[in-house]
Amino acid sequence: MSPLSAFVASLGLVSLGSAAIIPKLNAYPGHDVAVESRTMNEIYAAAKNESGELIVLWGGDAVSQGDPTIAAWQARFPDVKLNLIVDVSKYHDSRVNRQFQRDGTDGADIAVLQTLHDYGRWKREGRLLPYKPSKWEDVYSSIKDPVGAFTGMYIYQFGSLVYNNESLKASEIPETYEGFLDPFWKDKLVLTQPNDDDAITYLFSIIIEKYGWEWFEGLQKQNVKWVRGTGEPANYVAEKNSSRIISFATNVITAENVAQKSVEDTRILWPQTAAIFATTPRPESSRLFMSWLLSDEYQQQFINNGSFLSRKDLVSKSGSVWNEPYTALTQFSTFMENRDLVEWWRLQFETSLGVAIGVSPVESFYGRIHD
């Protein structure tokens, strides 16, 4: 074995035939990037000199989840074409990694994903372009990379109770997950299959750690409607005359007959995180998008809907995410990094519920709301 081959083997790198994907071991040589000091209009002027469409991989499980961002971008920056592609984060990262193994490119400019374990690995492989967007210093330090390889843009959560308020009163909603074992809830629950989404895997794992496997076994006796994707349950709940009228594995959608209630129990939060790929041919357009995501104008939507915020200088009616009494913001990232643990839990749920079958959650959700 040649010295180079031995070195590659020692790093555990993937070899494809005679070629190996060798990471840039010194991807951040000697200096730190400065925080963006240009105005949005100045970055926009530079971005307009680039050609082609800005390709953003957007983690989600319904095509419509990207529509507000696309519309707002087009209104604000009409001369920079945005191709924002919504798909499940694990499918985005799979395609990106395959593309990189094939030809050393990533097939996209930016990734905004739930798969938090990707970002540290991509950084170690030298695949991210360091950038500190405008307002970067206002982002909580624990959800951003210190050299600007990636940044938490906004906070997502699962675990709040979403229900049909034409079928249920708020006073009827359980205060804890344990309450769903009551016979009253039989045939009424619709939930995302926990072995199909890492965030739901984690949510179920911490509920079980609190209440034991007896809770999960009792839940299975409730004739739950198990579905793929976290957008699908809310869609069921919102339907008129639906028997499936409550979920805790989804987020509220825009529908008059759907409401949300916080559970006085475990729930999960995480920073939906963004980074620029080092192979981007549109670095200025990418910088513009990253700074825009953290801008006051984009962040206002999270203030309006009462979400927790990634920026510590903004005020939400939910207060600071660090005062959240249930599950800390950084615990999901720790879970995601431990892929052996994720797989252990995933197989536990698959043993009981079977493999998640059917088309991609994006296609499934899109078909249900447009049929």
C-alpha positions in Angstrom: 0.0 0.0 0.0 1.3 3.4 -0.9 1.8 6.1 1.8 -1.2 8.0 0.4 -3.4 4.9 0.3 -2.4 4.1 3.9 -3.2 7.7 4.9 -6.6 7.6 3.2 -7.4 4.2 4.8 -6.4 5.6 8.3 -9.0 8.3 7.8 -11.7 5.8 7.0 -12.5 7.6 3.7 -14.8 6.1 1.1 -13.1 4.8 -2.0 -14.9 4.5 -5.2 -12.9 2.3 -7.5 -9.5 3.9 -7.7 -10.7 7.3 -6.5 -11.2 8.5 -2.9 -13.0 11.5 -1.6 -10.3 13.2 0.4 -11.4 16.0 2.8 -9.6 19.3 3.0 -7.9 18.7 6.3 -7.1 22.4 6.8 -10.3 23.9 5.5 -10.1 27.0 7.8 -6.5 28.1 7.5 -5.3 30.7 9.9 -8.0 33.3 10.1 -11.7 33.9 11.0 -14.1 35.5 8.6 -15.5 38.9 9.6 -19.2 39.4 10.2 -21.0 40.8 7.1 -20.8 44.6 7.2 -22.5 45.3 3.9 -26.2 46.4 3.7 -28.7 44.0 2.1 -28.9 46.2 -1.0 -25.1 46.2 -1.3 -25.0 42.4 -1.2 -27.9 42.3 -3.6 -26.0 44.5 -6.1 -23.1 42.0 -6.0 -25.4 39.0 -6.3 -27.0 40.4 -9.5 -23.6 40.0 -11.2 -23.8 36.2 -10.8 -25.5 33.9 -13.3 -27.9 31.0 -12.8 -30.5 30.3 -10.1 -29.7 30.1 -6.4 -30.4 26.5 -5.4 -31.5 26.1 -1.7 -32.3 22.7 -0.2 -35.1 23.4 2.3 -36.0 20.7 4.8 -39.7 20.0 5.1 -42.4 17.5 4.1 -44.9 19.6 2.2 -44.1 21.6 -0.9 -46.2 24.4 0.4 -43.9 24.9 3.3 -41.5 26.8 1.0 -44.1 29.0 -0.6 -43.9 32.0 1.8 -40.2 32.1 1.6 -40.1 31.9 -2.2 -42.8 34.7 -2.4 -41.0 37.0 0.0 -37.7 36.5 -1.7 -39.1 37.2 -5.2 -40.7 40.4 -3.9 -37.5 41.6 -2.2 -34.9 40.4 -4.7 -36.5 39.9 -8.1 -33.3 39.9 -10.0 -31.8 36.9 -8.3 -33.8 33.7 -9.2 -34.4 31.4 -6.3 -34.9 27.6 -6.8 -36.0 26.5 -3.3 -36.5 22.8 -3.2 -38.6 21.4 -0.3 -37.9 17.8 0.7 -37.3 15.7 3.8 -33.9 16.7 5.2 -32.6 13.1 5.2 -33.3 12.9 1.5 -31.6 16.2 0.8 -28.4 15.2 2.7 -28.4 11.8 1.0 -28.5 13.3 -2.5 -25.8 15.9 -1.6 -23.5 13.3 -0.3 -23.9 11.1 -3.3 -23.3 14.0 -5.6 -20.1 14.9 -3.7 -18.8 11.4 -4.0 -19.5 11.4 -7.7 -17.8 14.6 -8.8 -16.8 16.7 -5.7 -19.7 19.1 -6.1 -22.8 19.4 -4.0 -25.5 20.1 -6.5 -26.8 23.1 -4.5 -25.6 26.4 -3.0 -27.2 26.3 0.4 -28.8 23.7 2.8 -31.3 24.6 5.5 -32.0 21.4 7.2 -33.1 19.5 10.3 -30.3 17.0 10.0 -27.9 18.8 12.4 -25.3 16.1 12.4 -24.5 16.9 8.7 -23.0 20.3 9.4 -20.2 19.3 11.7 -19.2 16.5 9.3 -19.4 18.8 6.2 -17.3 21.3 8.0 -14.7 18.7 8.9 -14.6 17.6 5.2 -14.0 21.2 4.1 -17.3 21.3 2.2 -18.7 24.5 3.8 -18.0 28.1 2.9 -17.5 30.1 6.2 -19.8 33.1 6.4 -21.1 35.2 9.2 -24.3 36.8 8.1 -25.6 40.2 9.2 -27.0 39.8 12.7 -24.7 36.8 13.2 -23.5 38.3 16.5 -27.1 38.4 17.8 -27.6 34.6 17.3 -27.2 32.5 20.4 -23.6 31.2 20.5 -24.6 27.6 21.2 -26.5 27.2 17.9 -23.9 28.6 15.5 -20.4 27.5 14.5 -17.7 29.8 15.9 -16.0 30.3 12.6 -19.2 30.8 10.6 -19.5 27.4 8.9 -23.2 27.1 9.8 -25.8 29.1 11.7 -29.1 28.3 13.4 -31.7 30.4 11.6 -34.9 29.8 13.4 -36.4 27.4 16.0 -38.7 24.5 15.2 -40.4 22.3 17.8 -42.6 19.3 18.1 -44.7 18.2 21.0 -47.4 20.8 21.3 -50.9 19.4 20.8 -52.6 20.3 17.5 -56.4 19.6 17.5 -59.6 20.2 15.6 -61.4 22.8 17.7 -64.7 22.0 16.1 -64.6 18.5 17.6 -62.7 19.2 20.8 -62.6 21.8 23.5 -59.4 23.1 25.0 -60.5 21.8 28.4 -60.7 18.3 27.0 -57.1 18.2 25.9 -54.7 16.2 28.1 -52.0 18.1 30.0 -49.4 15.3 29.5 -48.8 12.5 26.9 -49.7 10.0 29.5 -53.3 11.3 29.2 -53.5 9.8 25.7 -53.8 6.3 27.1 -57.3 7.2 28.3 -59.9 5.1 26.2 -61.5 8.4 25.1 -58.6 8.9 22.7 -59.0 5.6 20.9 -59.4 6.1 17.1 -58.8 9.9 17.4 -55.0 10.2 17.2 -52.9 10.7 14.0 -49.1 10.6 14.5 -46.0 10.5 12.4 -44.3 7.1 12.4 -41.4 7.7 14.8 -38.9 5.5 12.9 -39.3 7.7 9.8 -38.2 11.1 11.1 -35.3 11.7 13.5 -37.1 14.5 15.4 -40.1 12.3 16.1 -37.8 9.5 17.0 -36.2 11.8 19.6 -39.6 13.0 20.8 -40.8 9.5 21.4 -37.6 8.5 23.0 -37.8 11.2 25.7 -41.5 10.4 26.3 -40.7 6.8 26.8 -37.7 7.6 29.1 -40.2 9.5 31.2 -43.2 7.1 31.2 -41.6 3.8 30.2 -42.3 1.3 27.4 -45.7 0.8 29.0 -46.7 4.1 27.6 -45.8 3.2 24.0 -47.4 -0.2 24.3 -50.6 1.5 25.6 -50.5 4.0 22.8 -50.5 1.2 20.2 -53.8 -0.1 21.7 -55.4 3.3 20.8 -55.6 2.4 17.1 -53.4 5.4 16.1 -53.3 6.4 12.5 -49.6 6.2 11.7 -48.4 8.3 8.7 -45.2 9.5 7.0 -44.1 13.1 7.4 -44.8 15.7 10.1 -47.0 17.8 7.8 -49.5 15.0 7.2 -51.1 14.8 10.7 -52.1 18.4 10.7 -53.8 17.9 7.4 -55.8 15.0 8.8 -56.7 17.0 11.9 -57.9 20.0 9.8 -60.3 17.9 7.6 -64.0 18.4 8.1 -65.7 15.5 9.8 -62.4 13.7 10.3 -62.2 11.1 13.1 -58.5 11.9 13.5 -58.8 15.1 15.5 -55.6 15.5 17.5 -51.8 15.0 17.1 -48.6 15.9 18.9 -46.3 15.0 16.0 -47.0 18.0 13.8 -47.3 21.8 13.7 -50.4 24.0 13.4 -51.4 24.9 9.9 -53.5 27.8 8.5 -57.0 26.4 9.0 -59.9 27.9 10.9 -60.8 24.7 12.6 -57.3 23.9 14.0 -55.9 25.1 17.3 -52.7 24.4 19.3 -52.2 23.9 23.0 -48.9 23.5 24.8 -48.5 20.3 26.7 -47.2 20.5 30.2 -44.7 17.8 29.5 -41.7 16.9 27.4 -41.3 18.5 23.9 -38.3 19.1 21.6 -36.8 22.2 20.1 -34.0 22.6 17.6 -32.4 25.3 15.4 -33.1 24.8 11.8 -29.6 25.3 10.5 -28.2 26.7 7.3 -24.8 26.7 5.6 -23.3 27.6 2.2 -21.6 24.8 0.3 -18.0 25.6 -0.6 -18.6 24.5 -4.2 -21.2 27.2 -4.8 -20.7 29.1 -8.0 -22.9 31.9 -6.5 -21.3 32.9 -3.3 -22.7 36.4 -3.2 -26.3 35.2 -3.8 -25.7 32.7 -1.1 -24.5 35.3 1.3 -27.5 37.4 0.5 -29.9 34.6 1.3 -28.2 33.8 4.6 -28.2 37.4 5.7 -31.8 37.7 4.6 -32.9 34.7 6.7 -31.5 36.4 9.8 -32.8 39.9 8.9 -35.5 41.7 10.9 -37.9 41.4 8.0 -37.7 37.6 7.7 -37.6 37.0 11.4 -40.8 39.1 11.9 -42.9 36.1 11.0 -41.6 34.1 14.0 -42.3 37.1 16.3 -45.8 37.3 14.9 -46.6 33.6 15.5 -45.0 33.5 18.9 -42.2 31.1 18.0 -39.0 30.9 20.0 -36.2 32.9 18.3 -32.6 32.2 17.3 -31.7 35.8 17.8 -31.3 37.0 21.3 -32.0 40.6 20.5 -35.5 40.1 19.3 -38.5 39.6 21.6 -41.2 36.9 21.2 -44.3 36.4 23.4 -42.9 32.9 24.1 -39.9 34.6 25.8 -36.3 33.3 25.6 -35.9 29.7 24.4 -33.5 29.2 27.3 -36.3 29.6 29.7 -38.2 26.7 28.1 -38.8 24.3 31.0 -39.0 21.0 29.1 -36.3 20.0 26.6 -33.2 22.1 26.1 -32.5 23.5 22.6 -29.1 21.8 22.2 -30.1 18.2 23.3 -31.5 17.3 19.9 -28.2 18.1 18.2 -26.4 15.8 20.7 -28.9 13.1 19.9 -28.4 13.5 16.2 -24.7 13.3 16.4 -24.9 9.9 18.1 -26.1 7.9 15.0 -25.7 4.5 16.9 -28.3 5.8 19.5 -30.6 7.1 16.7 -30.5 3.8 15.0 -31.2 1.9 18.2 -34.3 3.9 18.9 -35.4 3.8 15.2 -35.3 0.0 15.2 -37.2 -0.2 18.5 -40.1 1.6 16.8 -39.8 -0.3 13.6 -39.9 -3.6 15.5 -43.4 -2.6 16.8 -44.8 -0.6 13.9 -43.1 -2.0 10.9 -41.2 -0.2 8.1 -42.7 3.2 7.1 -44.1 2.5 3.7 -45.5 4.7 1.0 -44.3 7.5 -1.2 -42.2 10.3 0.1 -44.0 12.5 2.7 -43.7 15.4 0.4 -45.6 13.6 -2.4 -48.1 12.2 0.0 -48.9 15.5 1.7 -49.1 17.3 -1.7 -51.5 14.8 -3.1 -53.8 15.0 -0.1 -54.2 18.7 -0.2 -54.6 19.0 -4.0 -56.8 15.9 -4.8 
